Amino acid sequence: MYNATNTLKCTERNSDIFSCFENTLWQFDRIQVLKNDTLRIKVTNNCPLTCNFCHHEGNLKSKNLVLNQDLIHGLKRLHTELKLMQAHLTGGEPTSYPHCRELISELKSIGYRVKMTSNGQFDSDLIMQLKDAGLDGVNFSVHTLDPQKLCSLQIQQKNNVWGLHALNRQLRNIQKALESGLEVKINTVVQNDSDIHDTLKIKDHCKNMGVSFRILNDLKQGSFSIKRIDEVLKSMSARLECINLVDKSSSYSLIMISQDGFKFKIKCIRKNILETLCEGCKERNNCMEWFYGIRIEQADDTAVVRLCMQRQDYPAIQTFEEFFTSKQFWEIL
Ligand code: SF4
């Protein structure tokens, strides 16, 4: 069980920022603690978009994941020894990874539930193929419903024709995913004031479609972005229903209800340290994400375990062999 002291410690980071926290911190019956059972697998660095806030899971240079026996053995051990139950495919754009279907099938046969985060920029036929391979759900990243704004979020220069095409494709694929019976969620990142209006429109769109909606802050902008989310909440006259904390992870969610009765989430980050990783870290004063969970990515010649998005050195990055005998493994266990 999570105790009250820990709970206060982990929510204090944003308690002065989210006005919805008022009078809630002491209502411990409204805090649920969930097990950290998700493994994030970065399958590729490739992506047809170039969104300016993308963190690439901490590495701009990782390769396409090599699906071999070493990787499968490592994924099996993470499932059985750390009881990780859900594999979440990330990138880049997971649908740009050529072995997506094979990987999903392998993960399902190990016993994972499999989801992915996608920008929806893929051929519509792929949805059924991924579903047939065993995919359980897709979190679509939708940051605006305005083609011009979508162009402005891209590092590579784009024109409105591209923006309209990309947006239509994204909305079409969300609809396809819903029709196929996949679990669908829409994630929206709020960076600055100009995103407030977009977020409100996306929330209405989700409400109309009956789709789950989650607001995320821009990790690089920290509290600046969180204050914009607070503005969004005020515009909706939203109230806090409960807080979902993830044990042994920096991740937690606020479950909110807007004045028009729509339930949605805000994903937040709290200070959660893995002592054997963070002790003496030079980045500690500028840490963006703290210890969130375990990630897998492909280094030059082998798949590796990543424990921190900000660092590129050991023990933040380890081979499977190193990880299963490491202090970090025992601390996470
Ligand atoms: S940057 Fe990484 S290692 Fe350093 S404090 Fe943050 S999570 Fe820990």
Residues whose N, C-alpha, C, O or C-beta is under 5 A from the ligand:
A	BS01	SF4	L277 C278 C281 E283 R284 C287 W290 F291 C308 Q310
